[in-house]
Amino acid sequence: MRLLKEGRTFAEIAEARGRQIGTIITHVADMVEKGIIELRPEWVSEPLRLQIEELARTLGFEKLRPIKEALPESVTYPEIRLVVAALRRSAQKTE
């Protein structure tokens, strides 16, 4: 959390913590979903975020694979995971 507040990248945090980037992103997505932090535009560009959100609303956001398969190959699971975490948080607030 402190390293995120300092503006560190996921790669910098992974190196500082001795973890894989994927592990860091999973932790960050968890915090986004719990409402501890907000999804930041530097993590996922707005056009990509909007594309992922649209697909997730259509396909559902319980599983990431259908979303991944509907997107270009260049889109990564971590990007999807972060956006879906924000969507899940938003859905929890409206329940």
N, CA, C and O atoms as a printed pandas DataFrame, in Angstrom:
     atom_number atom_name residue_name chain_id  residue_number  x_coord  y_coord  z_coord
0              1         N          MET        A               1    0.826   -1.185    0.000
1              2        CA          MET        A               1    0.000    0.000    0.000
2              3         C          MET        A               1    0.872    1.252    0.000
3              4         O          MET        A               1    0.624    2.201   -0.744
4              5         N          ARG        A               2    1.872    1.234    0.830
5              6        CA          ARG        A               2    2.778    2.375    0.923
6              7         C          ARG        A               2    3.484    2.617   -0.406
7              8         O          ARG        A               2    3.613    3.757   -0.852
8              9         N          LEU        A               3    3.936    1.538   -1.032
9             10        CA          LEU        A               3    4.653    1.668   -2.297
10            11         C          LEU        A               3    3.725    2.184   -3.403
11            12         O          LEU        A               3    4.156    2.952   -4.262
12            13         N          LEU        A               4    2.473    1.772   -3.384
13            14        CA          LEU        A               4    1.506    2.303   -4.346
14            15         C          LEU        A               4    1.312    3.795   -4.132
15            16         O          LEU        A               4    1.274    4.567   -5.091
16            17         N          LYS        A               5    1.190    4.201   -2.870
17            18        CA          LYS        A               5    1.019    5.618   -2.546
18            19         C          LYS        A               5    2.223    6.438   -2.989
19            20         O          LYS        A               5    2.088    7.614   -3.325
20            21         N          GLU        A               6    3.399    5.819   -2.989
21            22        CA          GLU        A               6    4.614    6.497   -3.431
22            23         C          GLU        A               6    4.677    6.601   -4.960
23            24         O          GLU        A               6    5.560    7.261   -5.508
24            25         N          GLY        A               7    3.735    5.947   -5.636
25            26        CA          GLY        A               7    3.704    6.009   -7.094
26            27         C          GLY        A               7    4.574    4.964   -7.777
27            28         O          GLY        A               7    4.902    5.098   -8.956
28            29         N          ARG        A               8    4.944    3.934   -7.046
29            30        CA          ARG        A               8    5.772    2.871   -7.622
30            31         C          ARG        A               8    4.969    2.049   -8.621
31            32         O          ARG        A               8    3.755    1.895   -8.485
32            33         N          THR        A               9    5.661    1.524   -9.624
33            34        CA          THR        A               9    5.026    0.648  -10.604
34            35         C          THR        A               9    4.882   -0.749  -10.004
35            36         O          THR        A               9    5.485   -1.067   -8.979
36            37         N          PHE        A              10    4.073   -1.571  -10.663
37            38        CA          PHE        A              10    3.924   -2.947  -10.197
38            39         C          PHE        A              10    5.280   -3.664  -10.234
39            40         O          PHE        A              10    5.603   -4.439   -9.334
40            41         N          ALA        A              11    6.054   -3.402  -11.267
41            42        CA          ALA        A              11    7.374   -4.041  -11.392
42            43         C          ALA        A              11    8.293   -3.609  -10.249
43            44         O          ALA        A              11    9.014   -4.435   -9.688
44            45         N          GLU        A              12    8.272   -2.338   -9.906
45            46        CA          GLU        A              12    9.108   -1.845   -8.806
46            47         C          GLU        A              12    8.670   -2.455   -7.481
47            48         O          GLU        A              12    9.506   -2.821   -6.655
48            49         N          ILE        A              13    7.369   -2.564   -7.282
49            50        CA          ILE        A              13    6.860   -3.152   -6.039
50            51         C          ILE        A              13    7.242   -4.628   -5.973
51            52         O          ILE        A              13    7.657   -5.118   -4.923
52            53         N          ALA        A              14    7.101   -5.334   -7.093
53            54        CA          ALA        A              14    7.460   -6.757   -7.124
54            55         C          ALA        A              14    8.927   -6.944   -6.770
55            56         O          ALA        A              14    9.281   -7.835   -5.998
56            57         N          GLU        A              15    9.770   -6.106   -7.336
57            58        CA          GLU        A              15   11.203   -6.223   -7.060
58            59         C          GLU        A              15   11.493   -5.913   -5.591
59            60         O          GLU        A              15   12.256   -6.629   -4.942
60            61         N          ALA        A              16   10.894   -4.864   -5.078
61            62        CA          ALA        A              16   11.129   -4.470   -3.681
62            63         C          ALA        A              16   10.630   -5.537   -2.704
63            64         O          ALA        A              16   11.228   -5.748   -1.649
64            65         N          ARG        A              17    9.550   -6.198   -3.055
65            66        CA          ARG        A              17    8.949   -7.196   -2.172
66            67         C          ARG        A              17    9.433   -8.621   -2.444
67            68         O          ARG        A              17    9.112   -9.547   -1.699
68            69         N          GLY        A              18   10.210   -8.787   -3.523
69            70        CA          GLY        A              18   10.682  -10.124   -3.861
70            71         C          GLY        A              18    9.568  -11.036   -4.336
71            72         O          GLY        A              18    9.558  -12.230   -4.033
72            73         N          ARG        A              19    8.628  -10.470   -5.083
73            74        CA          ARG        A              19    7.465  -11.206   -5.580
74            75         C          ARG        A              19    7.384  -11.100   -7.097
75            76         O          ARG        A              19    8.097  -10.314   -7.721
76            77         N          GLN        A              20    6.507  -11.901   -7.670
77            78        CA          GLN        A              20    6.217  -11.827   -9.100
78            79         C          GLN        A              20    5.230  -10.679   -9.329
79            80         O          GLN        A              20    4.428  -10.360   -8.451
80            81         N          ILE        A              21    5.293  -10.066  -10.505
81            82        CA          ILE        A              21    4.372   -8.974  -10.825
82            83         C          ILE        A              21    2.920   -9.449  -10.726
83            84         O          ILE        A              21    2.063   -8.728  -10.215
84            85         N          GLY        A              22    2.651  -10.644  -11.210
85            86        CA          GLY        A              22    1.294  -11.184  -11.154
86            87         C          GLY        A              22    0.751  -11.256   -9.737
87            88         O          GLY        A              22   -0.432  -11.007   -9.506
88            89         N          THR        A              23    1.608  -11.595   -8.796
89            90        CA          THR        A              23    1.205  -11.656   -7.388
90            91         C          THR        A              23    0.834  -10.266   -6.886
91            92         O          THR        A              23   -0.163  -10.096   -6.185
92            93         N          ILE        A              24    1.633   -9.285   -7.245
93            94        CA          ILE        A              24    1.362   -7.902   -6.827
94            95         C          ILE        A              24    0.041   -7.434   -7.412
95            96         O          ILE        A              24   -0.773   -6.836   -6.710
96            97         N          ILE        A              25   -0.178   -7.703   -8.694
97            98        CA          ILE        A              25   -1.420   -7.277   -9.341
98            99         C          ILE        A              25   -2.624   -7.969   -8.712
99           100         O          ILE        A              25   -3.674   -7.348   -8.545
100          101         N          THR        A              26   -2.489   -9.229   -8.367
101          102        CA          THR        A              26   -3.575   -9.941   -7.698
102          103         C          THR        A              26   -3.907   -9.274   -6.367
103          104         O          THR        A              26   -5.081   -9.115   -6.032
104          105         N          HIS        A              27   -2.885   -8.882   -5.607
105          106        CA          HIS        A              27   -3.107   -8.195   -4.328
106          107         C          HIS        A              27   -3.774   -6.834   -4.546
107          108         O          HIS        A              27   -4.681   -6.449   -3.808
108          109         N          VAL        A              28   -3.311   -6.118   -5.567
109          110        CA          VAL        A              28   -3.885   -4.804   -5.857
110          111         C          VAL        A              28   -5.339   -4.957   -6.300
111          112         O          VAL        A              28   -6.204   -4.202   -5.857
112          113         N          ALA        A              29   -5.613   -5.928   -7.169
113          114        CA          ALA        A              29   -6.987   -6.164   -7.616
114          115         C          ALA        A              29   -7.884   -6.497   -6.431
115          116         O          ALA        A              29   -9.038   -6.074   -6.379
116          117         N          ASP        A              30   -7.357   -7.243   -5.499
117          118        CA          ASP        A              30   -8.098   -7.581   -4.280
118          119         C          ASP        A              30   -8.453   -6.310   -3.498
119          120         O          ASP        A              30   -9.573   -6.165   -3.008
120          121         N          MET        A              31   -7.500   -5.410   -3.392
121          122        CA          MET        A              31   -7.747   -4.158   -2.682
122          123         C          MET        A              31   -8.752   -3.281   -3.425
123          124         O          MET        A              31   -9.564   -2.594   -2.804
124          125         N          VAL        A              32   -8.694   -3.307   -4.755
125          126        CA          VAL        A              32   -9.665   -2.566   -5.559
126          127         C          VAL        A              32  -11.061   -3.129   -5.309
127          128         O          VAL        A              32  -12.011   -2.378   -5.085
128          129         N          GLU        A              33  -11.177   -4.441   -5.348
129          130        CA          GLU        A              33  -12.476   -5.086   -5.153
130          131         C          GLU        A              33  -13.041   -4.819   -3.756
131          132         O          GLU        A              33  -14.255   -4.701   -3.587
132          133         N          LYS        A              34  -12.175   -4.725   -2.773
133          134        CA          LYS        A              34  -12.617   -4.467   -1.399
134          135         C          LYS        A              34  -12.864   -2.977   -1.134
135          136         O          LYS        A              34  -13.349   -2.607   -0.064
136          137         N          GLY        A              35  -12.533   -2.132   -2.103
137          138        CA          GLY        A              35  -12.748   -0.700   -1.934
138          139         C          GLY        A              35  -11.665    0.008   -1.153
139          140         O          GLY        A              35  -11.854    1.149   -0.731
140          141         N          ILE        A              36  -10.536   -0.642   -0.953
141          142        CA          ILE        A              36   -9.423   -0.042   -0.217
142          143         C          ILE        A              36   -8.735    1.013   -1.071
143          144         O          ILE        A              36   -8.321    2.061   -0.575
144          145         N          ILE        A              37   -8.620    0.720   -2.357
145          146        CA          ILE        A              37   -8.044    1.669   -3.317
146          147         C          ILE        A              37   -8.909    1.686   -4.575
147          148         O          ILE        A              37   -9.721    0.787   -4.797
148          149         N          GLU        A              38   -8.727    2.710   -5.386
149          150        CA          GLU        A              38   -9.455    2.847   -6.646
150          151         C          GLU        A              38   -8.574    2.391   -7.801
151          152         O          GLU        A              38   -7.347    2.458   -7.731
152          153         N          LEU        A              39   -9.222    1.926   -8.864
153          154        CA          LEU        A              39   -8.505    1.594  -10.103
154          155         C          LEU        A              39   -7.913    2.878  -10.661
155          156         O          LEU        A              39   -8.616    3.881  -10.782
156          157         N          ARG        A              40   -6.650    2.860  -10.997
157          158        CA          ARG        A              40   -5.965    4.064  -11.497
158          159         C          ARG        A              40   -5.804    3.999  -13.011
159          160         O          ARG        A              40   -5.552    2.932  -13.570
160          161         N          PRO        A              41   -5.953    5.153  -13.673
161          162        CA          PRO        A              41   -5.846    5.181  -15.134
162          163         C          PRO        A              41   -4.473    4.750  -15.664
163          164         O          PRO        A              41   -4.369    4.289  -16.801
164          165         N          GLU        A              42   -3.442    4.893  -14.869
165          166        CA          GLU        A              42   -2.115    4.478  -15.338
166          167         C          GLU        A              42   -1.964    2.956  -15.354
167          168         O          GLU        A              42   -1.023    2.437  -15.954
168          169         N          TRP        A              43   -2.863    2.250  -14.712
169          170        CA          TRP        A              43   -2.805    0.789  -14.702
170          171         C          TRP        A              43   -3.439    0.189  -15.946
171          172         O          TRP        A              43   -2.942   -0.801  -16.483
172          173         N          VAL        A              44   -4.542    0.788  -16.410
173          174        CA          VAL        A              44   -5.245    0.307  -17.598
174          175         C          VAL        A              44   -5.748    1.548  -18.338
175          176         O          VAL        A              44   -6.463    2.369  -17.764
176          177         N          SER        A              45   -5.377    1.681  -19.607
177          178        CA          SER        A              45   -5.798    2.856  -20.369
178          179         C          SER        A              45   -7.321    2.936  -20.447
179          180         O          SER        A              45   -8.009    1.916  -20.386
180          181         N          GLU        A              46   -7.835    4.145  -20.582
181          182        CA          GLU        A              46   -9.293    4.318  -20.606
182          183         C          GLU        A              46   -9.970    3.554  -21.745
183          184         O          GLU        A              46  -10.984    2.897  -21.510
184          185         N          PRO        A              47   -9.434    3.619  -22.991
185          186        CA          PRO        A              47  -10.103    2.849  -24.056
186          187         C          PRO        A              47  -10.157    1.350  -23.763
187          188         O          PRO        A              47  -11.167    0.696  -24.023
188          189         N          LEU        A              48   -9.072    0.817  -23.226
189          190        CA          LEU        A              48   -9.048   -0.615  -22.896
190          191         C          LEU        A              48   -9.986   -0.906  -21.732
191          192         O          LEU        A              48  -10.705   -1.905  -21.751
192          193         N          ARG        A              49   -9.984   -0.051  -20.728
193          194        CA          ARG        A              49  -10.881   -0.232  -19.588
194          195         C          ARG        A              49  -12.334   -0.274  -20.053
195          196         O          ARG        A              49  -13.102   -1.135  -19.624
196          197         N          LEU        A              50  -12.707    0.651  -20.924
197          198        CA          LEU        A              50  -14.083    0.691  -21.430
198          199         C          LEU        A              50  -14.430   -0.568  -22.218
199          200         O          LEU        A              50  -15.538   -1.093  -22.109
200          201         N          GLN        A              51  -13.476   -1.044  -23.011
201          202        CA          GLN        A              51  -13.692   -2.269  -23.796
202          203         C          GLN        A              51  -13.891   -3.476  -22.871
203          204         O          GLN        A              51  -14.792   -4.287  -23.085
204          205         N          ILE        A              52  -13.052   -3.583  -21.857
205          206        CA          ILE        A              52  -13.160   -4.693  -20.906
206          207         C          ILE        A              52  -14.480   -4.593  -20.139
207          208         O          ILE        A              52  -15.160   -5.599  -19.940
208          209         N          GLU        A              53  -14.838   -3.393  -19.713
209          210        CA          GLU        A              53  -16.094   -3.211  -18.976
210          211         C          GLU        A              53  -17.296   -3.637  -19.812
211          212         O          GLU        A              53  -18.195   -4.318  -19.319
212          213         N          GLU        A              54  -17.307   -3.233  -21.080
213          214        CA          GLU        A              54  -18.418   -3.588  -21.962
214          215         C          GLU        A              54  -18.552   -5.098  -22.109
215          216         O          GLU        A              54  -19.647   -5.651  -22.011
216          217         N          LEU        A              55  -17.419   -5.755  -22.346
217          218        CA          LEU        A              55  -17.443   -7.216  -22.478
218          219         C          LEU        A              55  -17.854   -7.891  -21.179
219          220         O          LEU        A              55  -18.621   -8.854  -21.192
220          221         N          ALA        A              56  -17.352   -7.396  -20.070
221          222        CA          ALA        A              56  -17.669   -7.993  -18.773
222          223         C          ALA        A              56  -19.154   -7.861  -18.463
223          224         O          ALA        A              56  -19.760   -8.770  -17.896
224          225         N          ARG        A              57  -19.728   -6.740  -18.832
225          226        CA          ARG        A              57  -21.166   -6.560  -18.591
226          227         C          ARG        A              57  -21.986   -7.492  -19.477
227          228         O          ARG        A              57  -23.060   -7.946  -19.082
228          229         N          THR        A              58  -21.480   -7.774  -20.667
229          230        CA          THR        A              58  -22.167   -8.664  -21.599
230          231         C          THR        A              58  -21.958  -10.134  -21.223
231          232         O          THR        A              58  -22.907  -10.917  -21.184
232          233         N          LEU        A              59  -20.712  -10.494  -20.949
233          234        CA          LEU        A              59  -20.353  -11.891  -20.707
234          235         C          LEU        A              59  -20.414  -12.292  -19.239
235          236         O          LEU        A              59  -20.367  -13.478  -18.913
236          237         N          GLY        A              60  -20.518  -11.316  -18.365
237          238        CA          GLY        A              60  -20.465  -11.579  -16.940
238          239         C          GLY        A              60  -19.034  -11.455  -16.450
239          240         O          GLY        A              60  -18.089  -11.604  -17.224
240          241         N          PHE        A              61  -18.879  -11.183  -15.168
241          242        CA          PHE        A              61  -17.510  -11.027  -14.672
242          243         C          PHE        A              61  -17.171  -11.993  -13.544
243          244         O          PHE        A              61  -16.321  -11.719  -12.696
244          245         N          GLU        A              62  -17.856  -13.125  -13.560
245          246        CA          GLU        A              62  -17.506  -14.178  -12.602
246          247         C          GLU        A              62  -16.219  -14.883  -13.029
247          248         O          GLU        A              62  -15.393  -15.238  -12.189
248          249         N          LYS        A              63  -16.055  -15.082  -14.336
249          250        CA          LYS        A              63  -14.857  -15.744  -14.868
250          251         C          LYS        A              63  -14.176  -14.813  -15.864
251          252         O          LYS        A              63  -14.836  -14.114  -16.633
252          253         N          LEU        A              64  -12.843  -14.815  -15.837
253          254        CA          LEU        A              64  -12.073  -13.926  -16.705
254          255         C          LEU        A              64  -11.856  -14.499  -18.103
255          256         O          LEU        A              64  -11.712  -13.746  -19.066
256          257         N          ARG        A              65  -11.832  -15.807  -18.218
257          258        CA          ARG        A              65  -11.489  -16.442  -19.495
258          259         C          ARG        A              65  -12.383  -16.008  -20.662
259          260         O          ARG        A              65  -11.851  -15.688  -21.725
260          261         N          PRO        A              66  -13.711  -15.979  -20.519
261          262        CA          PRO        A              66  -14.543  -15.542  -21.652
262          263         C          PRO        A              66  -14.227  -14.106  -22.095
263          264         O          PRO        A              66  -14.285  -13.785  -23.282
264          265         N          ILE        A              67  -13.899  -13.263  -21.138
265          266        CA          ILE        A              67  -13.534  -11.883  -21.463
266          267         C          ILE        A              67  -12.214  -11.881  -22.225
267          268         O          ILE        A              67  -12.086  -11.221  -23.256
268          269         N          LYS        A              68  -11.242  -12.616  -21.715
269          270        CA          LYS        A              68   -9.923  -12.702  -22.352
270          271         C          LYS        A              68  -10.048  -13.205  -23.783
271          272         O          LYS        A              68   -9.404  -12.672  -24.687
272          273         N          GLU        A              69  -10.871  -14.228  -23.995
273          274        CA          GLU        A              69  -11.011  -14.815  -25.324
274          275         C          GLU        A              69  -11.694  -13.863  -26.310
275          276         O          GLU        A              69  -11.509  -13.991  -27.520
276          277         N          ALA        A              70  -12.474  -12.920  -25.806
277          278        CA          ALA        A              70  -13.170  -11.971  -26.673
278          279         C          ALA        A              70  -12.325  -10.739  -26.997
279          280         O          ALA        A              70  -12.712   -9.922  -27.833
280          281         N          LEU        A              71  -11.187  -10.606  -26.346
281          282        CA          LEU        A              71  -10.311   -9.449  -26.536
282          283         C          LEU        A              71   -9.121   -9.801  -27.418
283          284         O          LEU        A              71   -8.818  -10.979  -27.610
284          285         N          PRO        A              72   -8.443   -8.786  -27.956
285          286        CA          PRO        A              72   -7.211   -9.058  -28.705
286          287         C          PRO        A              72   -6.191   -9.770  -27.806
287          288         O          PRO        A              72   -6.195   -9.613  -26.585
288          289         N          GLU        A              73   -5.335  -10.544  -28.439
289          290        CA          GLU        A              73   -4.329  -11.311  -27.700
290          291         C          GLU        A              73   -3.421  -10.436  -26.846
291          292         O          GLU        A              73   -2.896  -10.888  -25.828
292          293         N          SER        A              74   -3.238   -9.190  -27.258
293          294        CA          SER        A              74   -2.330   -8.285  -26.551
294          295         C          SER        A              74   -2.846   -7.872  -25.175
295          296         O          SER        A              74   -2.074   -7.391  -24.346
296          297         N          VAL        A              75   -4.139   -8.053  -24.924
297          298        CA          VAL        A              75   -4.709   -7.700  -23.620
298          299         C          VAL        A              75   -4.370   -8.814  -22.635
299          300         O          VAL        A              75   -4.542   -9.997  -22.930
300          301         N          THR        A              76   -3.888   -8.419  -21.470
301          302        CA          THR        A              76   -3.410   -9.399  -20.503
302          303         C          THR        A              76   -4.444   -9.692  -19.418
303          304         O          THR        A              76   -5.338   -8.887  -19.157
304          305         N          TYR        A              77   -4.307  -10.844  -18.802
305          306        CA          TYR        A              77   -5.164  -11.191  -17.669
306          307         C          TYR        A              77   -5.043  -10.169  -16.534
307          308         O          TYR        A              77   -6.062   -9.807  -15.946
308          309         N          PRO        A              78   -3.835   -9.689  -16.204
309          310        CA          PRO        A              78   -3.755   -8.677  -15.148
310          311         C          PRO        A              78   -4.587   -7.430  -15.451
311          312         O          PRO        A              78   -5.225   -6.883  -14.551
312          313         N          GLU        A              79   -4.588   -6.979  -16.691
313          314        CA          GLU        A              79   -5.406   -5.815  -17.048
314          315         C          GLU        A              79   -6.888   -6.120  -16.838
315          316         O          GLU        A              79   -7.633   -5.309  -16.288
316          317         N          ILE        A              80   -7.293   -7.294  -17.285
317          318        CA          ILE        A              80   -8.689   -7.710  -17.123
318          319         C          ILE        A              80   -9.025   -7.830  -15.645
319          320         O          ILE        A              80  -10.075   -7.365  -15.203
320          321         N          ARG        A              81   -8.144   -8.449  -14.890
321          322        CA          ARG        A              81   -8.362   -8.670  -13.460
322          323         C          ARG        A              81   -8.589   -7.346  -12.718
323          324         O          ARG        A              81   -9.468   -7.260  -11.861
324          325         N          LEU        A              82   -7.806   -6.327  -13.042
325          326        CA          LEU        A              82   -7.941   -5.035  -12.380
326          327         C          LEU        A              82   -9.282   -4.379  -12.697
327          328         O          LEU        A              82   -9.952   -3.862  -11.803
328          329         N          VAL        A              83   -9.668   -4.401  -13.964
329          330        CA          VAL        A              83  -10.936   -3.778  -14.370
330          331         C          VAL        A              83  -12.120   -4.535  -13.770
331          332         O          VAL        A              83  -13.064   -3.925  -13.268
332          333         N          VAL        A              84  -12.064   -5.844  -13.825
333          334        CA          VAL        A              84  -13.156   -6.659  -13.280
334          335         C          VAL        A              84  -13.269   -6.449  -11.761
335          336         O          VAL        A              84  -14.374   -6.448  -11.219
336          337         N          ALA        A              85  -12.156   -6.276  -11.090
337          338        CA          ALA        A              85  -12.191   -6.020   -9.643
338          339         C          ALA        A              85  -12.971   -4.736   -9.362
339          340         O          ALA        A              85  -13.764   -4.682   -8.422
340          341         N          ALA        A              86  -12.745   -3.706  -10.175
341          342        CA          ALA        A              86  -13.475   -2.447  -10.000
342          343         C          ALA        A              86  -14.963   -2.637  -10.288
343          344         O          ALA        A              86  -15.805   -2.066   -9.595
344          345         N          LEU        A              87  -15.292   -3.430  -11.301
345          346        CA          LEU        A              87  -16.691   -3.720  -11.613
346          347         C          LEU        A              87  -17.364   -4.488  -10.482
347          348         O          LEU        A              87  -18.505   -4.203  -10.117
348          349         N          ARG        A              88  -16.656   -5.451   -9.938
349          350        CA          ARG        A              88  -17.218   -6.224   -8.825
350          351         C          ARG        A              88  -17.478   -5.323   -7.625
351          352         O          ARG        A              88  -18.502   -5.450   -6.953
352          353         N          ARG        A              89  -16.550   -4.416   -7.362
353          354        CA          ARG        A              89  -16.722   -3.469   -6.260
354          355         C          ARG        A              89  -17.955   -2.610   -6.492
355          356         O          ARG        A              89  -18.759   -2.396   -5.585
356          357         N          SER        A              90  -18.090   -2.129   -7.702
357          358        CA          SER        A              90  -19.236   -1.300   -8.064
358          359         C          SER        A              90  -20.544   -2.074   -7.901
359          360         O          SER        A              90  -21.534   -1.523   -7.419
360          361         N          ALA        A              91  -20.552   -3.330   -8.294
361          362        CA          ALA        A              91  -21.734   -4.168   -8.160
362          363         C          ALA        A              91  -22.081   -4.407   -6.692
363          364         O          ALA        A              91  -23.258   -4.457   -6.336
364          365         N          GLN        A              92  -21.072   -4.553   -5.842
365          366        CA          GLN        A              92  -21.295   -4.768   -4.409
366          367         C          GLN        A              92  -21.939   -3.546   -3.769
367          368         O          GLN        A              92  -22.771   -3.670   -2.870
368          369         N          LYS        A              93  -21.549   -2.370   -4.236
369          370        CA          LYS        A              93  -22.082   -1.128   -3.655
370          371         C          LYS        A              93  -23.553   -0.941   -3.992
371          372         O          LYS        A              93  -24.279   -0.284   -3.246
372          373         N          THR        A              94  -24.008   -1.517   -5.119
373          374        CA          THR        A              94  -25.394   -1.339   -5.521
374          375         C          THR        A              94  -26.321   -2.413   -4.975
375          376         O          THR        A              94  -27.539   -2.312   -5.122
376          377         N          GLU        A              95  -25.763   -3.434   -4.349
377          378        CA          GLU        A              95  -26.597   -4.519   -3.799
378          379         C          GLU        A              95  -27.241   -4.122   -2.505
379          380         O          GLU        A              95  -27.972   -4.915   -1.911
